[in-house]
Amino acid sequence: MFSEREGMLYFTRRGETLRIFAQGTDGLRVQATMEPAFSLRDWALEGAVRSPAHIEIGEGGARIENGRTAATIDRLGKLRIFADGKLVLEEYYRCYEYDMPHTPSLRVVAREYTPARGGDYALTVRFEPQEEKLYGMGQYQEASLNLKGCTLELAQRNSQASVPLLISSRGYGFFWNNPAIGRATFAKNVTEWRVESTRQLDYWVTAGSPKEVLANYTALTGRAPEFPENALGLWQCKLRYRTQEELLGVAREYHRRGIPLDVIVIDFFHWTRQGDWKFDKTYWPDPKAMVEELTSYGTRCMISIWPTVDKKSENFAEMRDKGLLIRPERGSQCFDFLGDSYIYDATNPEARRYIWEKCRANYYKSGIDMFWLDEAEPEYTVYDFDNFRYHLGTDLQVGNLYPVMHARAFYEGQAAAGQTDVCNLIRCVWAGSQKYGVVLWSGDIQGNFASLRDQFAAGLNVGLAGIPWWTTDIGGFFVNVKEPGYRELLLRWFEWATFCPVLRMHGDKGPDDLTPLDEREWGGGFCHTGQPNELWSFGEDVYEVLKSYVTLRERMKPYLKEVMHEASENGSPVMRAMFYEFPEDEECWRAEEQYMFGPRYLVAPVLYEGMTRREVYLPKGSWRDLNSGEVLPGGRWVTADAPVEVIPVYEKL
């Protein structure tokens, strides 16, 4: 029943084999299967070396220990995990074998394998509930920072990025190392992880504070590279610049006004067809000359890339015949937006090489070295996850891995070309994405204060899931700029974005009917340009405030560089929930609408319409009000004045 092999603790019972081994600092990895052997797939923990462990086997059970983390398993297979000697995870059983007289007939077990067609299993893993606060898990459109009580889909969608690292207030971290589609439930009566199709259970646990958990986790899954200094300032984007001359006109105006512009973005349908991955020369006649002029202004150029391949694309037949496309089990396409399209299969190494080679020849050689990896979930016309088959397996088995592999295609291509400052924008991530130089943005979101609050929580939680580079569409993507109150929303959002990892203007600013039809349409199609979205597009009073925050961002660049370096060094997020810097301060676990921007600045954005004052908690120590210069003692709540042009910010002294 119990054995030790190659430094791993094994347990076998009723056809199941479970093993536990040490991996990383204070980490234990748990795997279990009903198959004859364990899978060789390590997913996000690929390449992670096992650590030495202390193992004890007795008549009634066994114990394994790695530093501050230990696990025990009894003869019936019940697993308990301890962090710093405290029980933090206990498997959930409700059956007669565990002498529970109040539920003798339920027979609910902790590890439940349900056979699925094709030979795999749907897998459910249950743990006893704990009194705790839970954070991380990636990016969800939820206003709750504390995820206790939530059910989260383990699946990728536009504006949703599942990264299943969980950080607990009880002093441990839990990583679900499985890219299968499923759900996680953190209920009052049970914690439950379920996936629809898999061959084995695989998770990893470590002990420590949130900072220690992230350091241990990213040491195994990878850390972000150094963020390029020439991308720390303003990024300008809109839906969409239609021509080379239009784009250059915007860059020239920023230069004329003396406003530093680090990045300008060419959005979708600059191409001939989806899947051609090249400029339409009618509208973009000389990309190389365009990049040279932008460079003279100190501005980098980013280009939008979609993974979709129209059936009419010049590359479709070749990619189909070589097996480089995701295959629908039913129907004729994966995505239908101005073209009956398939999606290239990023889990196939040959497909990754193919798309990079096209982009290298058609964009990179012209000097464009930043890529906007849109639709990276990937986006389907209908999210029927059981309908798609990848090189590495079905979507149900491996679907959450897609954005990691898509980012890898470009990162490895750029690195092989000699580029050392890779920084690409992407709409989705999973565990390990951070090491491929991606900035996650929160997708095509609504422009309103409720959405702003959702993005605030999403940004903090995705940072706690190991993704330090993050941004949003300032003011929202779908928005009517003529709505009353939009200027207030834009100002509040921009003020907050100044203290986000990336400061980026974007959005499909409406309403469309303000733009003449011949300007909205291009090539006889839908591809409208949206309303102007530059700093000066919203009135002179708004412009002056936005410009002042760009100036502040420029002054903070040396500090930003230090904070970005820390992300590369130990996995720390740029935006940090209060308890990340002050884990011993109980009030910091309750102060959910403020955060630390790196270790020095406390930021308290205004997240509600009409608010001009707000409460802010200052931890112990001395704090300088960045707006008034006043020095305040900490260890207390204070009331901050916040007129519409002001965001409360305090510097730790």
N, C-alpha and C positions, 0 to 999 in steps of 0.2 A: 504493500500500500504506500509506504514512504520509502524514498531512496535519495541518495545524493549522487549525481553524475556530473562530472566536469564543472564542479562548483555551483551546480543548480539543485534546488530542492524539487523533487518530483513527488506527485501524489496521483494514484490511479484508483478509480472506483467506477464500476458499472459502465464501462466503456469510455469514460472520460479520462483524459490525461491532463493534469494541471502541473505547471512548473513555475517557480519563482526564482528570480536571480537578481543579483545586484547590478545596477547600471547607473553610472554617474554619481555625483556627490549626494550622499544620503538618499539614494534612489533605489526602489525595488520595482521590478517589472513582473507583471503577472500575465501568463498566457495559459489558455486552456482550449482543448479541442476534442471532438468526437472522431476525428480522422485518425488514420494509422500513424501519421507523422505530422509535425508542425510545418506550417508554410514557411518558405524561405523569405517571404516578403516582410521587410521591416518598416515599410512606409516612412513616416517622418523620423524614425529612429535608425534609419539606414546608416551604417558605418559607425554607430555608437558602440564603443568597446565595453565589454562586461567588466565589472569591478569585483574584487575579492569580497566574499561574504562569510559570515560566521553562521554555521548551520548546526542545529541540534535536533536529533530524532529520538523520540521516546515511544513508549508503548501506547500512550493516549493521543499523541499528536507530534507536531514538529514545529520548529521555530527557525526563522532566518533573519539576519540582522545586517544592515549596512549603515554604519554611522548612527544617525539620529532616527532612522526609520527601521521598524521591525514588523514582521508578520508572523502570525501563528495559524496553523490549520489543524483541525481535529480529525478524528477518524471518520466522521460523517461528511467531511469536506468543507465545513464552515470556516471561512477565512476572516481573520481580524487583523487590522493594520494599526500600528501605533506610531505616533510622532512624538519624540522626546518623552517616551514612556507613557503617553496619554493615548487612550483608545480614540481613534478618529474615524475609522471606517469599520463597520461590522456588517457582514452579509446578512441579508434578510431571509429568514425562514419562518414559515407558519405551517408546521406539520407535526404529527405525533412523535416523530423521531427526536424532536427537541423539547418534548414534554411541555407543550403549551396548552394547558387544559381549556383555555378560553377559545381556542381555534383548532380543535383536534381534527376536524374533517376537511380543512381547506387544502392542505398539501400544496402550499406555494413555496417554491425553492428559489435559491439565490441565482443560480445559473441555469437558465431554461433554454434548451435547444429545440426549435420547432422545425421539423424537416420541410424543405422547400423543393419544388420541382427543379430537377437538374442536379440534385445531390448536395447542395449547400444547406445552410440552416438560417432561419431567422433566430436571432439571439437576443435574449433579455437578461440583464444583470441587475440585481436589486441589492440595495444597502439600507440598513436601518436609518431613519431620519435622525438628524442631530440638531441641536440648538446652535445655529451658526449663520453667518452671512457668506454669500457666495458671489464670486465675481469672475470676469473673464469671458470665455466661451466664444469670443469673436464679436462680430457686429450684427446686432439685431435692431429692428425698428421698434424698440421698447424704451419708454421713459425711465424704467426701473434700472438703477445702477446695481442694487442688490438683487440677485437673480433667485434668491430663495423664494419658493412658491411659484416659479415660472416653469412652463413647458416650452422647450425650444426644439425646433426642427433641425436635425443634423442634415442639412442640405443647402446647396448654394442657389441663390436667386438674385435678381437685380435688387441691390441695396441690402442684401443679407449675405454675410460671410461666416460660415461655421468654422470655428477654430477651437476644438474641444479641450482646451486647457482651463481647468477650474481652480480658482484660488479661494481657500476657506479662511475665515477669521479664526478657526481653531488651530491654525499653524501648519497647514499642509497644502500641497498642490496635487491635483489629479489630472492626468492626461489620458484621454481615450484615443489610443493609437489605431484607429480604424477609419478608413475613408468611405465606408459604406453609408448609404442613405438610412436615416432613422430618426430618433428623437431622444431627448434627455428631459427627464422630469424631476424637479427638485421640490417635491410635495411635502406637506406636513406629516404625512403618514409613511412615505417611502421615497427613496431616491432611486430612480430607475433609468437605465441606459438600454436602448433597443435599436438594433439594426435589422434591416429587412433581408439581407443576404450576405453571409460571411462563412468562412471556414474555421475561424477561431476567435477566441477572446484575446484581447491584447490591451493592457493599460499599464501605466507607470505612475508611481506615487513617490513624492519626496516630502521632506519636512522642512519647516523654516518660515520666516517672515515672507510677505509678498516679494520683497526684493531678493531674498535668498532663493525662493521658489523659481522666479524668473531667471536668475543667474544659472541655477541648476538645469532648468529646462532648455534654455537657449544654448547651453554648453553642449547639449546633445542634438538639438534640432537645427542649430545654426544661428548666427547673428547677422544683423544688417551690416553691410559694408560701410565705409566712411561716406557720409552724405556730402555731395559736392557743394563747395562753398558758393559757387555761382548759380545755385538753385535755391538759396535760402530766402530770397526776396520774393517779390510779386510775380505770380504767374497770371498771364492774361489769356482768357479763352471765352468763346461764346458759341452758340449754335447759329450759324457757323460762318466762318470767313470763306466766301465763295471763290475768290480769285487771289492770285499772287499779289496783284496791285492793291487789293483791299487790305490784305494782311500787312503789307509793307506800309500802307498809309497809316494804320493804327500804330505800328512800331515807330514810325517817324513822328507821329504826334506825341507819343510818350517822350521821345527823345527831345522834341522841341520844348515840351513843358518842363524838362529837367527831372522827370520822374523815373527812377531806376526801374527797369523791367528785366527780370532775370530770364523769364521763359515766355514764349508766345506759342499758341497751340493751333494746329490745323486739324479741324474736326472731320467728321465723316463725309463721305461722298465727294471727296476730292479725287476719287479714283474713277476709272472707266467702268469697271463692274466689281462687285464684291468677289473677292478671290483672285483678282488680277494683281493686287498689291502694287499699284503704280499710279503716278499722277496722270490726270487727264490733261494733256498738253495744251488743249484749247484754253484752259483757265490757269494753268500753272506751267508756263512755257520754259522757265529757266530756274529750276530749284537751286542749282548751285550758286548762281548769282544772288538769289534771294537770301540764302544762308550767309553768304559773304557780307551782304549789307547788314543783316541782323547782327552778325558777329561784331561789326564795327560799332554798333550801339551797346555792346555788352549783353546781348540777348541771345539765348539759345532757342532752337526751334524744335518743337515736339510734333510728331505726326500720329494721327489716329489709325490704328490697325484693328480690323475686325477679323474674327476667326471664320467667318462665313464664306462659303464658296458657291456663287450662283451657278446654276446648271449651264448658263450661257458664258461663263467665264472661260478664258483661254486656258486655264489650268485644270478645269473640272475633270475632263476625261482622263487625263494622266493621273490625277490624284485618286480618282475612283478606281482605276485599273490597278494602281499600286497599293490599294488598301489604306490610303492615308486619310480617309474620312470616317467620321462617326457613322455607324450604320443604324438606321431606324429598323426596328423589327416589324413595324406597321407603318404604312404611309410612305410618301415619296420625298419628304423633306424634313429637316430639323427646324428651320427658321424661315419665316415668310415675311419679309419687309422689303418691298421694292425688288423682289426677286425670289424665285423658288430655290432655296439654298440649303446645302448641307453644311456641316461644321467640320473643320479639320481636326484630326485626332491627336491632341497634344500628348497623349500617353504613349504614342508611337515615336521612338527616337528618329526614325526616318522622316516622319511628318514634321517633327520639330526642325530638322535640318533643312527640309524643303522650304518651309515658310520663312526661315531666317535667310536663306540664300536669295529668295525673291526680294525680301526687304533690304538686304545688303546691297543688291544690285540696283534697286530702284529708288532707295532712300538714303541709305548709309553712305554710299559713294558720293552723294551730293552734299555731304556734311551734316545730315540730320542724324543725331546720335541720342535722341530721346524718343521713346515710343509709348503711345497711349494705348494700352491693351484693353480695349473696350469689349463688352460682351463676354467677359472672361469666365463666366460661371460654368459652362457657357449658357447663354440665354436661348431657351427653346420657345417655339410658338406656343406649345402646351407642355407644362412640366410633368409629363408622364415618365417618371424615372425608370419604369420597367420597360420602356420602349426603345432604349438605346444601348448599343454595344460598342465598347471601346477595345483598343488593342490589349489592354491589361485586364479586361473583364467587362461584365455588364455595368451599366450605370448604377444599378442598385448596389453593386459590390464596391466600386471604386470611384463613383462620380465626384466625391468631394475633392479628389486629388487633382482634377483638371486644371484649376487656376495655378497650382504650383508648377505643373509641367509646362503650361503656357508661358509663364514667367521665365522658366528655365531655358526655353528655346531661345529667347532674346538675350538673356544674361550670358549664357555660354557663347552665343554667337558674337556678342559685343566683346566679351573678354578675349575670345580667340583672335579678334581683329585688333587687339591691343588696347582697348578702351579700359581705363581704370576708374572712371567716374560714372558708372552705370546708375541711372536713376529713371525708372520707367513708372508711368501711372497705370494702375490696374483697378478693375471694378470688383475683384473678388480675390480671396486668399484662403489658404488652409495652413495647417501646421507646417512650418519650414519655409513658407513663402518669403519670410523676412531676409533670408540669405541670398535671394536673387535680386536684391536692389529695387524693390517695388514700393511705391507710395499707393496705399489703398485709398480710394475715395468712396464715399458712402452711397454712391449710386444716384439714380434719377428720382430725387425726392421732391416732395411738395414744399412750396415756399410759404410757411406760416410758423407761428411761434410754437405750436405743438410739435411740428417737425423739427424745429430748432432744439427743443428739449430732447427729442429722440436722438438727434445727432450727438448732443452733449454726452449722454449716457453711452452711446455706441462708441464714441472716440475713446473714452476712458476704459471701457471694457475690452476693446480690441487691443489697446496697449497692454492691458493685464493678461492678454492671451499671447503676448510675444511679438506683436506687430507694431513697431515703434513709429513708422512713417505713415501718416494718415492725414486726410483732408476732406473737405466737403465742397459742394457747389454753393458758394456764398450767396445767400438770399434764396436758396432753393433752386431746383431745376425747373419744375413746372410752376409757373407763377405769372400772374397778371400784374405788370408793373404799374398799371393805372388804378389798382385797388387802393382804397383809403388805408393808410397805415403801412404801405409797403416801404416807404422811405425809412420809417422807424425800424422795421424788421431788417432792412439792409444794413443800416448803421449798427444795430446790435450784433448782427451776424459778423460783419466785417471786423468790429472791435474784438470779438472773441477769436476770429480766425487769425488775427495778428499774433495771438498766443497759441496757435496750433502749429504742428510740425511744418505744414506747407500752407502758404497764403495764396489762395487761388480763386480767381473770378471765373465763373462758368454758369450756364443755364440756358434753357429754352425760354427766354423772356418773351412773354406775350403781352397783349393779345395779338394774334396773327393779323386780324383784320385792320390793324393800324398800318400795315405795310401793303403797298400796291401789289396786286396779284403777280405782275410780271417780275417784281423783285422777290416775292416769296418763292416762286417756282424756279426750277433750274432743270434743263433737259426734259421739260414736260412732266416732271415728277413732283413728288411731295416735298423734296428736300429744301424746306424753307430756311431762311437765315436767322430768324428770331430778331427781337429788338436789340438795339445797341446795348452793350454791356461793359463799356469802358468806365473808368472812374468818373469821367466828366458827363456821363450819360443820364444822370439822375438829378440834375440841378446844381447850381453853383454852391449852395449851402452844404449839400451832401458831399460834393466834390472836395471842398476844403477840409472836411472832417476825414474823409477817406485818405486824402493825401497826407494828412498829419500822421495817420497810423502807418502808412508806408514809410514815412520818415522815421518813426519810432522803430519799426521793424529793421530798417537799415542800421540804426544805432545798436540794435541788439544782436547783430550778426556775430560778433566775436563770442558772445555768450551762447548763442544758438549752436555755433560750431562746437563748443565744449559739451553741450548737452547731447548733440548728435554723436559725438565721440563716445560718450558714456553708453549710448545705445549699442554701439559697435563693440564696446569693451565688456559690458556685463549684461546686456539685454534689457536695460531699463527703458521704459517708455519715455517719450518726451513730455506728454501730458500724463500726470500722475495723480490718481485718486489720493486724497489727503492721507489716508492710512498708509500709503506706500512709503512716505517720508516720515510719518509719525505713528508707527504701528502700536506703540504703547499708550497712546492718547485715545481713550475710548470715545471722546467727542469727535475725533477725526473719522471714526467709522460711521458717524451719524451725519456729518456735514457733506451731503451728497451733491450739492449744487455749486461746488467750488472745487478747485484742484490746484496742484503745484505744477508750474511750468518749469521743468527741471527742478533742481534742489533749492532754488533761491526765490522764485517769484510765486506768490499766491494770487490766483486769478479767480475773480467772482463775477462771471458774466451775468448780464440781465437777460433772463429767459422768458419774461412775461410781458405782454403788451401793456404799455402805459405805466410800468413800474419806474420810479425815479429814486427810490431808496431800497436798500436791501440789507438783510442781516448777514454778517460774515463772521466766521469763527477764526480767531487767531491763536494758533498753538503757543505754548510757553516760549518766552524769549521776547526780543524786541523786533518790531516791524515798522518799516517806513512806508507811509502812504505815497505811492508813486505819483499821484495827482497833486496832493497838497504839500508833500514834503514832511508832514507831521510824523513824529516817531511815537508809536503806541506800544504799551506793554501787552504781551500775549496772555494766553491762558483764559480767554474770555471771548464772548460774542460782542461785536460792535455793530453799529448802524452806519452804513456807508451811503453817502450821497452819490447818486448816479443819474444826473441829467442825461439826455439822449445821446450826447456826444462823449460821454465818459463811461469807461468800464473800471470798476474798482480793482486795483492791483496793489499788492503789498510786497515789499522786498524784505527778505529775512536778513537781519543784521547779525 
